[in-house]
Amino acid sequence: MKGGATLMDAGRVDDLMNLLHSFGVVAVTDLKPEQLGAFATALRGLGAKI
């Protein structure tokens, strides 16, 4: 969630929302445990500091 906040603070809300949608969810809390690693890697790819 911290990584997502970093992107939001940087004005990259659309990038974050697109990433969430690519995982089939609308919020970080909707991610399944098995999706968390891939999601974290994708966040880093967008420049988020985790």
Secondary structure, 3 states (H helix, E strand, C coil): CHHHHHHHHCCCHHHHHHHHHHCCCCCHHHCCHHHHHHHHHHHHHCCCCC
